[in-house]
Amino acid sequence: MEHADLDALIDRCTPEAAPDELTLRRLKKRRLVLRDAMERLERQLQPQEPA
């Protein structure tokens, strides 16, 4: 849920109404961290293929 919220917030930021560049970079970094965490969890949940 948080990842989708960050996506929506970043998408709503227009050049005219955008927060300062540092805030925008922090939001994007947080979104990447969350996406990486979700991918790690998905990989852990998938069964390992037999060797």
mmJSON file of the N, C-alpha and C atoms, coordinates in Angstrom:
{"data_MODEL":{"atom_site":{
"group_PDB":["ATOM","ATOM","ATOM","ATOM","ATOM","ATOM","ATOM","ATOM","ATOM","ATOM","ATOM","ATOM","ATOM","ATOM","ATOM","ATOM","ATOM","ATOM","ATOM","ATOM","ATOM","ATOM","ATOM","ATOM","ATOM","ATOM","ATOM","ATOM","ATOM","ATOM","ATOM","ATOM","ATOM","ATOM","ATOM","ATOM","ATOM","ATOM","ATOM","ATOM","ATOM","ATOM","ATOM","ATOM","ATOM","ATOM","ATOM","ATOM","ATOM","ATOM","ATOM","ATOM","ATOM","ATOM","ATOM","ATOM","ATOM","ATOM","ATOM","ATOM","ATOM","ATOM","ATOM","ATOM","ATOM","ATOM","ATOM","ATOM","ATOM","ATOM","ATOM","ATOM","ATOM","ATOM","ATOM","ATOM","ATOM","ATOM","ATOM","ATOM","ATOM","ATOM","ATOM","ATOM","ATOM","ATOM","ATOM","ATOM","ATOM","ATOM","ATOM","ATOM","ATOM","ATOM","ATOM","ATOM","ATOM","ATOM","ATOM","ATOM","ATOM","ATOM","ATOM","ATOM","ATOM","ATOM","ATOM","ATOM","ATOM","ATOM","ATOM","ATOM","ATOM","ATOM","ATOM","ATOM","ATOM","ATOM","ATOM","ATOM","ATOM","ATOM","ATOM","ATOM","ATOM","ATOM","ATOM","ATOM","ATOM","ATOM","ATOM","ATOM","ATOM","ATOM","ATOM","ATOM","ATOM","ATOM","ATOM","ATOM","ATOM","ATOM","ATOM","ATOM","ATOM","ATOM","ATOM","ATOM","ATOM","ATOM","ATOM","ATOM","ATOM"],
"id":[1,2,3,4,5,6,7,8,9,10,11,12,13,14,15,16,17,18,19,20,21,22,23,24,25,26,27,28,29,30,31,32,33,34,35,36,37,38,39,40,41,42,43,44,45,46,47,48,49,50,51,52,53,54,55,56,57,58,59,60,61,62,63,64,65,66,67,68,69,70,71,72,73,74,75,76,77,78,79,80,81,82,83,84,85,86,87,88,89,90,91,92,93,94,95,96,97,98,99,100,101,102,103,104,105,106,107,108,109,110,111,112,113,114,115,116,117,118,119,120,121,122,123,124,125,126,127,128,129,130,131,132,133,134,135,136,137,138,139,140,141,142,143,144,145,146,147,148,149,150,151,152,153],
"type_symbol":["N","C","C","N","C","C","N","C","C","N","C","C","N","C","C","N","C","C","N","C","C","N","C","C","N","C","C","N","C","C","N","C","C","N","C","C","N","C","C","N","C","C","N","C","C","N","C","C","N","C","C","N","C","C","N","C","C","N","C","C","N","C","C","N","C","C","N","C","C","N","C","C","N","C","C","N","C","C","N","C","C","N","C","C","N","C","C","N","C","C","N","C","C","N","C","C","N","C","C","N","C","C","N","C","C","N","C","C","N","C","C","N","C","C","N","C","C","N","C","C","N","C","C","N","C","C","N","C","C","N","C","C","N","C","C","N","C","C","N","C","C","N","C","C","N","C","C","N","C","C","N","C","C"],
"label_atom_id":["N","CA","C","N","CA","C","N","CA","C","N","CA","C","N","CA","C","N","CA","C","N","CA","C","N","CA","C","N","CA","C","N","CA","C","N","CA","C","N","CA","C","N","CA","C","N","CA","C","N","CA","C","N","CA","C","N","CA","C","N","CA","C","N","CA","C","N","CA","C","N","CA","C","N","CA","C","N","CA","C","N","CA","C","N","CA","C","N","CA","C","N","CA","C","N","CA","C","N","CA","C","N","CA","C","N","CA","C","N","CA","C","N","CA","C","N","CA","C","N","CA","C","N","CA","C","N","CA","C","N","CA","C","N","CA","C","N","CA","C","N","CA","C","N","CA","C","N","CA","C","N","CA","C","N","CA","C","N","CA","C","N","CA","C","N","CA","C","N","CA","C","N","CA","C","N","CA","C"],
"label_alt_id":[null,null,null,null,null,null,null,null,null,null,null,null,null,null,null,null,null,null,null,null,null,null,null,null,null,null,null,null,null,null,null,null,null,null,null,null,null,null,null,null,null,null,null,null,null,null,null,null,null,null,null,null,null,null,null,null,null,null,null,null,null,null,null,null,null,null,null,null,null,null,null,null,null,null,null,null,null,null,null,null,null,null,null,null,null,null,null,null,null,null,null,null,null,null,null,null,null,null,null,null,null,null,null,null,null,null,null,null,null,null,null,null,null,null,null,null,null,null,null,null,null,null,null,null,null,null,null,null,null,null,null,null,null,null,null,null,null,null,null,null,null,null,null,null,null,null,null,null,null,null,null,null,null],
"label_comp_id":["MET","MET","MET","GLU","GLU","GLU","HIS","HIS","HIS","ALA","ALA","ALA","ASP","ASP","ASP","LEU","LEU","LEU","ASP","ASP","ASP","ALA","ALA","ALA","LEU","LEU","LEU","ILE","ILE","ILE","ASP","ASP","ASP","ARG","ARG","ARG","CYS","CYS","CYS","THR","THR","THR","PRO","PRO","PRO","GLU","GLU","GLU","ALA","ALA","ALA","ALA","ALA","ALA","PRO","PRO","PRO","ASP","ASP","ASP","GLU","GLU","GLU","LEU","LEU","LEU","THR","THR","THR","LEU","LEU","LEU","ARG","ARG","ARG","ARG","ARG","ARG","LEU","LEU","LEU","LYS","LYS","LYS","LYS","LYS","LYS","ARG","ARG","ARG","ARG","ARG","ARG","LEU","LEU","LEU","VAL","VAL","VAL","LEU","LEU","LEU","ARG","ARG","ARG","ASP","ASP","ASP","ALA","ALA","ALA","MET","MET","MET","GLU","GLU","GLU","ARG","ARG","ARG","LEU","LEU","LEU","GLU","GLU","GLU","ARG","ARG","ARG","GLN","GLN","GLN","LEU","LEU","LEU","GLN","GLN","GLN","PRO","PRO","PRO","GLN","GLN","GLN","GLU","GLU","GLU","PRO","PRO","PRO","ALA","ALA","ALA"],
"label_asym_id":["A","A","A","A","A","A","A","A","A","A","A","A","A","A","A","A","A","A","A","A","A","A","A","A","A","A","A","A","A","A","A","A","A","A","A","A","A","A","A","A","A","A","A","A","A","A","A","A","A","A","A","A","A","A","A","A","A","A","A","A","A","A","A","A","A","A","A","A","A","A","A","A","A","A","A","A","A","A","A","A","A","A","A","A","A","A","A","A","A","A","A","A","A","A","A","A","A","A","A","A","A","A","A","A","A","A","A","A","A","A","A","A","A","A","A","A","A","A","A","A","A","A","A","A","A","A","A","A","A","A","A","A","A","A","A","A","A","A","A","A","A","A","A","A","A","A","A","A","A","A","A","A","A"],
"label_entity_id":["1","1","1","1","1","1","1","1","1","1","1","1","1","1","1","1","1","1","1","1","1","1","1","1","1","1","1","1","1","1","1","1","1","1","1","1","1","1","1","1","1","1","1","1","1","1","1","1","1","1","1","1","1","1","1","1","1","1","1","1","1","1","1","1","1","1","1","1","1","1","1","1","1","1","1","1","1","1","1","1","1","1","1","1","1","1","1","1","1","1","1","1","1","1","1","1","1","1","1","1","1","1","1","1","1","1","1","1","1","1","1","1","1","1","1","1","1","1","1","1","1","1","1","1","1","1","1","1","1","1","1","1","1","1","1","1","1","1","1","1","1","1","1","1","1","1","1","1","1","1","1","1","1"],
"label_seq_id":[1,1,1,2,2,2,3,3,3,4,4,4,5,5,5,6,6,6,7,7,7,8,8,8,9,9,9,10,10,10,11,11,11,12,12,12,13,13,13,14,14,14,15,15,15,16,16,16,17,17,17,18,18,18,19,19,19,20,20,20,21,21,21,22,22,22,23,23,23,24,24,24,25,25,25,26,26,26,27,27,27,28,28,28,29,29,29,30,30,30,31,31,31,32,32,32,33,33,33,34,34,34,35,35,35,36,36,36,37,37,37,38,38,38,39,39,39,40,40,40,41,41,41,42,42,42,43,43,43,44,44,44,45,45,45,46,46,46,47,47,47,48,48,48,49,49,49,50,50,50,51,51,51],
"pdbx_PDB_ins_code":[null,null,null,null,null,null,null,null,null,null,null,null,null,null,null,null,null,null,null,null,null,null,null,null,null,null,null,null,null,null,null,null,null,null,null,null,null,null,null,null,null,null,null,null,null,null,null,null,null,null,null,null,null,null,null,null,null,null,null,null,null,null,null,null,null,null,null,null,null,null,null,null,null,null,null,null,null,null,null,null,null,null,null,null,null,null,null,null,null,null,null,null,null,null,null,null,null,null,null,null,null,null,null,null,null,null,null,null,null,null,null,null,null,null,null,null,null,null,null,null,null,null,null,null,null,null,null,null,null,null,null,null,null,null,null,null,null,null,null,null,null,null,null,null,null,null,null,null,null,null,null,null,null],
"Cartn_x":[0.826,0.0,0.87,1.917,2.784,3.454,3.835,4.488,3.542,2.299,1.321,1.079,1.069,0.895,2.051,3.261,4.426,4.363,3.955,3.804,2.839,1.698,0.695,1.228,1.918,2.461,3.497,4.384,5.426,4.795,3.787,3.135,2.385,1.859,1.129,2.048,3.321,4.268,4.543,4.041,4.284,5.458,6.108,7.248,6.894,5.678,5.29,5.025,4.422,4.021,4.909,6.024,6.884,7.531,7.703,8.469,9.923,10.725,12.121,12.748,13.807,14.452,14.884,15.372,15.818,14.656,13.525,12.355,11.906,11.892,11.494,12.458,13.751,14.739,14.543,14.24,14.005,12.772,11.716,10.51,10.812,11.548,11.882,12.776,13.714,14.594,13.789,12.864,12.013,11.182,10.677,9.896,10.744,11.992,12.887,13.195,13.409,13.688,12.501,11.299,10.099,9.929,10.187,10.061,11.064,12.3,13.305,12.896,12.333,11.893,10.76,9.847,8.745,9.269,10.235,10.803,11.514,12.247,12.917,11.907,10.826,9.789,9.14,8.876,8.278,9.205,10.499,11.457,11.514,11.401,11.422,10.173,9.063,7.806,7.709,8.427,8.386,9.146,8.577,9.286,10.564,11.575,12.836,12.671,13.27,13.212,14.148,13.737,14.646,15.886,17.006,18.269,18.404],
"Cartn_y":[-1.19,0.0,1.254,1.249,2.424,2.714,1.657,1.833,2.536,2.12,2.752,4.205,4.467,5.836,6.723,6.194,6.961,7.198,6.174,6.339,7.475,7.469,8.495,9.881,9.972,11.257,11.79,10.928,11.342,11.731,10.973,11.282,12.605,12.96,14.219,15.429,15.225,16.34,16.834,18.006,18.626,19.584,19.937,20.862,22.171,22.664,23.93,23.752,22.615,22.41,21.381,21.042,20.002,20.476,19.54,19.893,20.108,20.536,20.761,19.462,19.596,18.45,17.384,17.797,16.84,15.986,16.596,15.846,14.853,15.283,14.402,13.225,13.486,12.397,11.418,11.931,11.056,10.185,10.764,9.983,8.865,9.192,8.19,7.095,7.475,6.486,5.556,6.118,5.309,4.331,4.803,3.934,2.765,3.042,1.973,0.973,1.471,0.587,-0.345,0.207,-0.61,-1.638,-1.221,-2.158,-3.305,-2.985,-4.026,-4.976,-4.44,-5.283,-6.207,-5.699,-6.535,-7.651,-7.335,-8.353,-9.439,-9.038,-10.029,-10.948,-10.378,-11.188,-12.145,-11.68,-12.542,-13.704,-13.429,-14.504,-15.522,-15.053,-15.973,-16.849,-16.332,-17.075,-18.101,-17.872,-18.805,-20.063,-21.219,-22.481,-22.605,-23.184,-23.388,-24.522,-24.356,-25.401,-26.535,-27.773,-28.89,-28.848,-29.212,-29.164,-30.317],
"Cartn_z":[0.0,0.0,0.0,0.788,0.871,-0.466,-1.192,-2.482,-3.453,-3.49,-4.374,-3.971,-2.684,-2.211,-2.669,-2.579,-3.04,-4.538,-5.302,-6.745,-7.055,-6.384,-6.629,-6.259,-5.143,-4.7,-5.689,-6.138,-7.088,-8.422,-8.864,-10.134,-10.08,-8.919,-8.787,-8.78,-8.512,-8.456,-9.872,-10.155,-11.453,-11.299,-12.378,-12.268,-11.561,-11.757,-11.131,-9.63,-9.257,-7.865,-7.166,-7.756,-7.187,-5.89,-4.961,-3.776,-4.188,-3.271,-3.642,-4.14,-4.882,-5.535,-4.534,-3.381,-2.369,-1.874,-1.631,-1.178,-2.241,-3.49,-4.577,-4.702,-4.577,-4.629,-3.484,-2.302,-1.143,-1.354,-1.925,-2.2,-3.193,-4.235,-5.243,-4.659,-3.816,-3.189,-2.287,-1.516,-0.645,-1.461,-2.614,-3.491,-3.994,-4.372,-4.836,-3.725,-2.515,-1.383,-1.141,-1.194,-0.995,-2.107,-3.358,-4.465,-4.328,-3.943,-3.74,-2.624,-1.544,-0.432,-0.876,-1.68,-2.171,-3.07,-3.92,-4.799,-4.002,-2.958,-2.104,-1.436,-0.936,-0.291,-1.279,-2.484,-3.501,-3.845,-3.955,-4.251,-3.124,-1.886,-0.741,-0.714,-1.177,-1.152,-2.28,-3.372,-4.487,-4.129,-4.467,-4.163,-4.989,-4.396,-5.095,-6.099,-7.266,-8.277,-7.893,-8.128,-7.82,-8.697,-8.109,-8.84,-9.797],
"occupancy":[1.0,1.0,1.0,1.0,1.0,1.0,1.0,1.0,1.0,1.0,1.0,1.0,1.0,1.0,1.0,1.0,1.0,1.0,1.0,1.0,1.0,1.0,1.0,1.0,1.0,1.0,1.0,1.0,1.0,1.0,1.0,1.0,1.0,1.0,1.0,1.0,1.0,1.0,1.0,1.0,1.0,1.0,1.0,1.0,1.0,1.0,1.0,1.0,1.0,1.0,1.0,1.0,1.0,1.0,1.0,1.0,1.0,1.0,1.0,1.0,1.0,1.0,1.0,1.0,1.0,1.0,1.0,1.0,1.0,1.0,1.0,1.0,1.0,1.0,1.0,1.0,1.0,1.0,1.0,1.0,1.0,1.0,1.0,1.0,1.0,1.0,1.0,1.0,1.0,1.0,1.0,1.0,1.0,1.0,1.0,1.0,1.0,1.0,1.0,1.0,1.0,1.0,1.0,1.0,1.0,1.0,1.0,1.0,1.0,1.0,1.0,1.0,1.0,1.0,1.0,1.0,1.0,1.0,1.0,1.0,1.0,1.0,1.0,1.0,1.0,1.0,1.0,1.0,1.0,1.0,1.0,1.0,1.0,1.0,1.0,1.0,1.0,1.0,1.0,1.0,1.0,1.0,1.0,1.0,1.0,1.0,1.0,1.0,1.0,1.0,1.0,1.0,1.0],
"B_iso_or_equiv":[0.0,0.0,0.0,0.0,0.0,0.0,0.0,0.0,0.0,0.0,0.0,0.0,0.0,0.0,0.0,0.0,0.0,0.0,0.0,0.0,0.0,0.0,0.0,0.0,0.0,0.0,0.0,0.0,0.0,0.0,0.0,0.0,0.0,0.0,0.0,0.0,0.0,0.0,0.0,0.0,0.0,0.0,0.0,0.0,0.0,0.0,0.0,0.0,0.0,0.0,0.0,0.0,0.0,0.0,0.0,0.0,0.0,0.0,0.0,0.0,0.0,0.0,0.0,0.0,0.0,0.0,0.0,0.0,0.0,0.0,0.0,0.0,0.0,0.0,0.0,0.0,0.0,0.0,0.0,0.0,0.0,0.0,0.0,0.0,0.0,0.0,0.0,0.0,0.0,0.0,0.0,0.0,0.0,0.0,0.0,0.0,0.0,0.0,0.0,0.0,0.0,0.0,0.0,0.0,0.0,0.0,0.0,0.0,0.0,0.0,0.0,0.0,0.0,0.0,0.0,0.0,0.0,0.0,0.0,0.0,0.0,0.0,0.0,0.0,0.0,0.0,0.0,0.0,0.0,0.0,0.0,0.0,0.0,0.0,0.0,0.0,0.0,0.0,0.0,0.0,0.0,0.0,0.0,0.0,0.0,0.0,0.0,0.0,0.0,0.0,0.0,0.0,0.0],
"pdbx_formal_charge":[null,null,null,null,null,null,null,null,null,null,null,null,null,null,null,null,null,null,null,null,null,null,null,null,null,null,null,null,null,null,null,null,null,null,null,null,null,null,null,null,null,null,null,null,null,null,null,null,null,null,null,null,null,null,null,null,null,null,null,null,null,null,null,null,null,null,null,null,null,null,null,null,null,null,null,null,null,null,null,null,null,null,null,null,null,null,null,null,null,null,null,null,null,null,null,null,null,null,null,null,null,null,null,null,null,null,null,null,null,null,null,null,null,null,null,null,null,null,null,null,null,null,null,null,null,null,null,null,null,null,null,null,null,null,null,null,null,null,null,null,null,null,null,null,null,null,null,null,null,null,null,null,null],
"auth_seq_id":[1,1,1,2,2,2,3,3,3,4,4,4,5,5,5,6,6,6,7,7,7,8,8,8,9,9,9,10,10,10,11,11,11,12,12,12,13,13,13,14,14,14,15,15,15,16,16,16,17,17,17,18,18,18,19,19,19,20,20,20,21,21,21,22,22,22,23,23,23,24,24,24,25,25,25,26,26,26,27,27,27,28,28,28,29,29,29,30,30,30,31,31,31,32,32,32,33,33,33,34,34,34,35,35,35,36,36,36,37,37,37,38,38,38,39,39,39,40,40,40,41,41,41,42,42,42,43,43,43,44,44,44,45,45,45,46,46,46,47,47,47,48,48,48,49,49,49,50,50,50,51,51,51],
"auth_comp_id":["MET","MET","MET","GLU","GLU","GLU","HIS","HIS","HIS","ALA","ALA","ALA","ASP","ASP","ASP","LEU","LEU","LEU","ASP","ASP","ASP","ALA","ALA","ALA","LEU","LEU","LEU","ILE","ILE","ILE","ASP","ASP","ASP","ARG","ARG","ARG","CYS","CYS","CYS","THR","THR","THR","PRO","PRO","PRO","GLU","GLU","GLU","ALA","ALA","ALA","ALA","ALA","ALA","PRO","PRO","PRO","ASP","ASP","ASP","GLU","GLU","GLU","LEU","LEU","LEU","THR","THR","THR","LEU","LEU","LEU","ARG","ARG","ARG","ARG","ARG","ARG","LEU","LEU","LEU","LYS","LYS","LYS","LYS","LYS","LYS","ARG","ARG","ARG","ARG","ARG","ARG","LEU","LEU","LEU","VAL","VAL","VAL","LEU","LEU","LEU","ARG","ARG","ARG","ASP","ASP","ASP","ALA","ALA","ALA","MET","MET","MET","GLU","GLU","GLU","ARG","ARG","ARG","LEU","LEU","LEU","GLU","GLU","GLU","ARG","ARG","ARG","GLN","GLN","GLN","LEU","LEU","LEU","GLN","GLN","GLN","PRO","PRO","PRO","GLN","GLN","GLN","GLU","GLU","GLU","PRO","PRO","PRO","ALA","ALA","ALA"],
"auth_asym_id":["A","A","A","A","A","A","A","A","A","A","A","A","A","A","A","A","A","A","A","A","A","A","A","A","A","A","A","A","A","A","A","A","A","A","A","A","A","A","A","A","A","A","A","A","A","A","A","A","A","A","A","A","A","A","A","A","A","A","A","A","A","A","A","A","A","A","A","A","A","A","A","A","A","A","A","A","A","A","A","A","A","A","A","A","A","A","A","A","A","A","A","A","A","A","A","A","A","A","A","A","A","A","A","A","A","A","A","A","A","A","A","A","A","A","A","A","A","A","A","A","A","A","A","A","A","A","A","A","A","A","A","A","A","A","A","A","A","A","A","A","A","A","A","A","A","A","A","A","A","A","A","A","A"],
"auth_atom_id":["N","CA","C","N","CA","C","N","CA","C","N","CA","C","N","CA","C","N","CA","C","N","CA","C","N","CA","C","N","CA","C","N","CA","C","N","CA","C","N","CA","C","N","CA","C","N","CA","C","N","CA","C","N","CA","C","N","CA","C","N","CA","C","N","CA","C","N","CA","C","N","CA","C","N","CA","C","N","CA","C","N","CA","C","N","CA","C","N","CA","C","N","CA","C","N","CA","C","N","CA","C","N","CA","C","N","CA","C","N","CA","C","N","CA","C","N","CA","C","N","CA","C","N","CA","C","N","CA","C","N","CA","C","N","CA","C","N","CA","C","N","CA","C","N","CA","C","N","CA","C","N","CA","C","N","CA","C","N","CA","C","N","CA","C","N","CA","C","N","CA","C","N","CA","C","N","CA","C"],
"pdbx_PDB_model_num":[1,1,1,1,1,1,1,1,1,1,1,1,1,1,1,1,1,1,1,1,1,1,1,1,1,1,1,1,1,1,1,1,1,1,1,1,1,1,1,1,1,1,1,1,1,1,1,1,1,1,1,1,1,1,1,1,1,1,1,1,1,1,1,1,1,1,1,1,1,1,1,1,1,1,1,1,1,1,1,1,1,1,1,1,1,1,1,1,1,1,1,1,1,1,1,1,1,1,1,1,1,1,1,1,1,1,1,1,1,1,1,1,1,1,1,1,1,1,1,1,1,1,1,1,1,1,1,1,1,1,1,1,1,1,1,1,1,1,1,1,1,1,1,1,1,1,1,1,1,1,1,1,1]
}}}
